């Protein structure tokens, strides 16, 4: 079995690809006039919104000092209710207005920089009409894809904000956030070796299992995911500390009453057990992915289908192969029909990953 070099530099340059909605990036291109004009209008609208929210937050800060003193010192049900409402609006209005204003300023900054640079990222490819994921269906419904002269699809994404320009039902321009993933580049040449069916117990003649070596870039991506998954132990520590603190508070307030201790403690333990499950699953997956990186193999499940998408029969002459690559130890899919699996992301990996062998 091929064993990768464990002493390789983790910081060496990795050849990557960028994918969005099942399409691969082919680089940037200048914006057209419509995109540039719509982007400028949207950026100005965000700036105006930030200013209005800023003035709103300032008004929330100032108005309590403008309210007559007798309203705060008055007694009675109506006066108390009015004072409580005014105080609640002041306590909630200031942080909400501030957060919305900060969000508008950040979005304005990103879109303004995109407008000055004048570049847009192009993603090209073809969509599998019968196997669209939810994001592809939504973008297709919003007419975000353009048809290329070759008959494929093009998706134009603003690179800094990760948004696409779409049209709503009324034909108005709006902006939708999309997920752009960076993954290890697919190897240019795939040398796969067929595994005998007898060795793996597969009797179906329409199924083949092949294997190939994992490239250094792919191994780097797997190890990056392992590092992110191992951060789940921090969540476990925080949850344990929280459990101890809450349990200590229960003991202190129970006053020796066994029922007041056992019942809340049981409910708390049941709730914490559900919260602990995902970090534990993440640590288990990290160990399995580490073994995948050490093995350095990628398996391919190849199934032969008829041209119309149904199972092949003896009367079918034209056939197609459906390839799904997966990692042998963790059983996670690696590529599906030549596209990277949706869980893969080299730039922003997360330990919040659902395991394929657990039903949710």
PETANOR-V211226 format. One record per residue. RES is the residue in one letter. D_LAST is the distance of its C-alpha to the last C-alpha in Angstrom with 1 decimal. Layout:
BEGIN
res->[RES	RES]
d_last->[D_LAST	D_LAST]
END
This chain:
BEGIN
res->[X	X	X	X	X	X	X	X	X	X	X	X	X	X	X	X	X	X	X	X	X	X	X	X	X	X	X	X	X	X	X	X	X	X	X	X	X	X	X	X	X	X	X	X	X	X	X	X	X	X	X	X	X	X	X	X	X	X	X	X	X	X	X	X	X	X	X	X	X	X	X	X	X	X	X	X	X	X	X	X	X	X	X	X	X	X	X	X	X	X	X	X	X	X	X	X	X	X	X	X	X	X	X	X	X	X	X	X	X	X	X	X	X	X	X	X	X	X	X	X	X	X	X	X	X	X	X	X	X	X	X	X	X	X	X	X	X	X	X	X	X	X	X	X	X	X	X	X	X	X	X	X	X	X	X	X	X	X	X	X	X	X	X	X	X	X	X	X	X	X	X	X	X	X	X	X	X	X	X	X	X	X	X	X	X	X	X	X	X	X	X	X	X	X	X	X	X	X	X	X	X	X	X	X	X	X	X	X	X	X	X	X	X	X	X	X	X	X	X	X	X	X	X	X	X	X	X	X	X	X	X	X	X	X	X	X	X	X	X	X	X	X	X	X	X	X	X	X	X	X	X	X	X	X	X	X	X	X	X	X	X	X	X	X	X	X	X	X	X	X	X	X	X	X	X	X	X	X	X	X	X	X	X	X	X	X	X	X	X	X	X	X	X	X	X	X	X	X	X	X	X	X	X	X	X	X	X	X	X	X	X	X	X	X	X	X	X	X	X	X	X	X	X	X	X	X	X	X	X	X	X	X	X	X	X	X	X	X	X	X	X	X	X	X	X	X	X	X	X	X	X	X	X	X	X	X	X	X	X	X]
d_last->[34.7	35.1	34.6	34.5	36.9	35.4	38.2	37.6	37.8	34.4	36.1	37.7	37.4	34.3	34.7	31.8	30.8	29.4	27.1	26.1	24.4	25.1	28.7	30.5	33.0	36.6	38.0	39.5	42.1	44.3	43.1	44.9	47.0	44.5	41.6	43.9	45.3	42.0	40.6	43.8	43.5	39.9	40.8	43.8	41.7	39.3	42.4	43.8	40.6	40.6	44.2	43.7	40.8	43.0	45.8	43.5	42.3	45.9	46.9	44.3	45.8	49.4	49.5	49.3	52.6	54.1	53.3	56.4	56.6	57.5	54.0	52.4	55.1	55.4	54.5	53.1	49.9	50.1	51.0	48.3	45.7	47.0	47.1	43.5	42.4	44.3	43.0	39.4	39.9	41.6	38.9	36.0	38.1	39.2	35.9	34.2	37.2	37.4	33.8	34.2	37.5	36.2	33.4	36.1	38.4	35.9	35.0	38.7	39.5	37.0	38.3	41.9	41.6	40.2	43.1	45.6	44.3	44.1	41.6	38.4	35.9	35.7	32.8	33.8	32.3	31.4	28.4	27.0	27.5	25.2	22.2	22.0	18.9	18.6	20.9	23.5	23.5	24.1	26.8	28.4	28.6	30.3	32.7	31.8	32.6	36.2	37.6	39.6	42.9	41.3	38.8	35.8	33.8	34.5	32.5	34.6	32.8	34.7	34.1	34.3	32.2	29.7	30.4	31.7	34.3	33.3	35.0	33.7	34.8	38.1	38.8	38.6	37.5	34.3	32.1	28.5	26.6	25.1	23.3	25.8	24.6	27.0	26.3	28.7	31.2	30.9	33.7	36.7	37.3	34.8	36.3	33.9	34.8	33.8	32.4	34.0	31.9	33.5	32.1	28.5	28.7	28.2	30.5	29.6	32.5	30.6	28.3	29.5	28.0	29.9	29.9	31.5	32.1	30.1	32.4	33.2	31.6	28.3	28.5	29.2	26.1	23.9	25.8	25.3	21.5	22.0	24.2	21.7	18.9	21.4	22.0	18.9	21.3	23.1	20.2	20.1	23.8	23.7	21.2	23.4	26.5	25.1	24.3	27.8	29.4	27.8	28.6	32.1	32.5	31.5	34.1	36.7	36.4	35.9	39.6	39.2	37.5	35.0	33.0	32.6	31.2	29.0	27.2	26.2	25.4	23.0	21.2	21.2	20.0	16.9	16.1	16.8	14.7	11.5	13.2	14.3	11.2	10.7	14.5	14.7	12.2	14.4	17.4	16.4	15.8	19.2	21.0	19.8	20.7	24.0	24.7	24.1	26.6	29.0	28.8	29.5	28.3	26.2	25.6	25.8	24.4	27.1	27.1	30.1	29.8	32.6	34.0	32.5	28.9	29.1	29.2	32.6	35.3	38.7	40.3	38.4	40.4	38.5	35.2	32.7	30.4	26.8	26.0	22.7	23.2	20.8	21.3	22.1	20.7	17.4	16.8	16.0	17.8	21.0	22.6	22.0	25.4	27.1	24.9	22.9	19.1	17.6	16.3	19.9	22.2	25.2	26.6	23.7	21.1	18.4	16.4	13.4	11.9	8.4	9.2	9.6	9.7	6.4	3.8	0.0]
END
